[in-house]
Amino acid sequence: MSHPLIRLAASLTLPLLVAFAVPRASAAQADDPECGTTITIDSPSPGAVVSSSLLIRGWALDPTQSDGSGISGVSLYLDGEAGTGAVLGAATLGQFRPDVDAFFSRPSSQPGWSFAWNLGTVAPGSHTVYIYAQDACGSPFVALSIVVSPAAITVDRPPAEGNVTEAQPLSVGGWAFDPGAPTGSGIDAVHVYVDGEAGGGAAVGAAAIGQARADVAAALNRPAAANSGFNLDARLANVLPGLHTLYVYAHGAQGWSYRTLPFNLAAASLQRPSLPPGRLFPSGASGFSISWPQCSQSVPTPPYQLALIGVTGGRAFYQNPCLPTQFAWARAAAAAPAVYMNLNAPAGRTAGRGRTGPAGECNLGDRGCLSFNYGYNAALHAVAFARSQGVAVPFWWLDVETENTWFEDRAQNARVIQGAIESLRAQALGVGVYSTAVQWNEIAGSFNPGLPVWVAGASSRSQAPSFCSASASFGGGPVALVQYPNGSFSGEYAC
C-alpha cells in the first residue's frame, strides 16, 4: 500500500545570508521562465578588508529544478565580468546546506559552494569579484566588493587544514606586518574568531603581539618586522568536531583586516563504561530520541543515559537542519550516542537518485535495480551529511515506517532496505532497523535481515521491558531498544 510523503517543515529562517540581485547574461535569458536561480554570498561581507588569504563561500540554487541545486558550476572573476576580468577559478560545489534546504522545503540540493583564494599576487586596494553560477538557462552572476589590505597576516599554527583536538587548547601563532608603518610592525592588535567575521563568528580571544620573529625580518629583509609575531592559546567553547574556519584579524594604521584559515576539530575520546560483547547499550538504560520535528523545541534535560538523533529530515535524502546542536545534546548522555536515518521507496523528487549505483545503470522499468541503488545511495548521502556536520558514530538505525512512501510490492521495498544495509556495511558501520512488527510486515513482508531491532509500541517506561522479547520483534533480529511516549518526546529503553 502506498502512503503519502512526510512534508519537511519550512519554518526556519536562513541565518547570516547576504542576498544579491541576479542579472542574466542576456535579455532572453532574463525572461526565461524555466530558471529562478539565487546566488548568495555568506562571507566575506561586502566591503570586507582582507589580507593574505580568503575563503569565499555561499550557496546557489535554482528552485525550479525538481531535484539537486540546478547549478553545474560556479566560476569567479576579478575586477571584470567574464571575458574581461581575470579568471580566479572554479568554486568547490556540492556542500550541504540544511538551512537552505529546510527553508525551500526540498530534498538535499547540496547548494553550498566555496572558493579558497590566495591574495598574495593581488594589489592592495578596492576590488570587485564577479561570481557566476551556471544553470540551465545561462550564467547569472553577482558582484562582491572587497578591499585588499597592504598588511600581511600569516598563520603558522595550526597548519592549514590541520587537526585540533577537541577539549585541548587551540594554539594560534604567526606574524602580521604592515609594510607602510614608519616603525615597528605597524600592528597594534590581533583578534581571532571562528566560523565567521567579527560580529558574526564566535570570538576566540585577543593574541599577545610583539613576539620576536627574527626569521620574518630576515625573510622580508625588513628589520622592523623583528617583533611581528603573535600568539594565542585558548579553548574553543561550544564548537562541535568537524571542519571550521579561523578568522585572524590584525589592526594597523588603516584599520582591521583579516585572513582565513581552515582547520579540522577532531573529537576527543570520551570515557564511557565498556559493554559486554554484542551489546549496544547498557541493559535497563533509558533516554530519548529526537530529530527535525524538535528543532524548535527545548531538548530533554539531564540526566539521561541514552540519546538517539535523526540525521534525515523525515525521509531519505532530506536533512535534519539542526543536527549539530542536537548531536551536541546527545554527546552528554552516559552511553555513546546513536543516529538513525529515514528510509522510503524511490518516489517524488528524489526518485532519480536510484538511476545509478552498485546495481548498475537502471532502466526506468527496472524497479529492482532502482530500489537497491536508491537505498544504497540514501545511506551514502545520510552518512556524508552527518560527517559534514561533525557527527561520526559507529552504529546506524534504519527507520522503516508506513508513514513514508513504499511500493505495494514488498519484495521491492525489501530491495530498498537491503541496499541501505549494504551501504552502511560497506562504510564499516553497524546497522539495525526501527519499526513495528505490523509495519515491517506491511512494508517488507518476510524479509529477515537478522539485524538488531528497535521497536516502537510500548505505552510507558514501565511497559517497555515486556517488549524485549521475540514476540515484539521483526526481521529475524533481537530487540535491543524499545520506544515509548515520554511527555513531548520519544522515550527509549535498552533491553
Secondary structure, DSSP 8 states (H G I E B T S, - for coil): --------------TT-EE-----SSHHHHT-TT---EEEEEES-TTEEE-SEEEEEEEEE-TTSSSS-S--EEEEEESSSTTTSEEEEE-EEEE--HHHHHHHT-S----EEEEEEE-TTS-SEEEEEEEEEEBTTB--EEEEEEEE-SSEEEEEES-TT-EEETTS-EEEEEEEE-TT-SSS-S--EEEEEESSSTTTSEEEEE-EEEE--HHHHHHHT-GGGGG-EEEEEE---S--SEEEEEEEEEEETTEEEEEEEEEEEE----------TT-SS-TT-EEEEE-GGGTTS----S--SEEEEE-SSSSTT---TTHHHHHHHHTTSSS--EEEEE---S-GGGGGGGSSSTT-S--TT-HHHHHHHHHHHHHHHHHHHHHHTT---SEEEEE--TTS---S-HHHHHHHHHHHHHHHHHTT-EEEEEE-HHHHHHHHTT------EEEE--SSTTTGGGGSSGGG--TT--EEEEEEEETTEEEEEE-
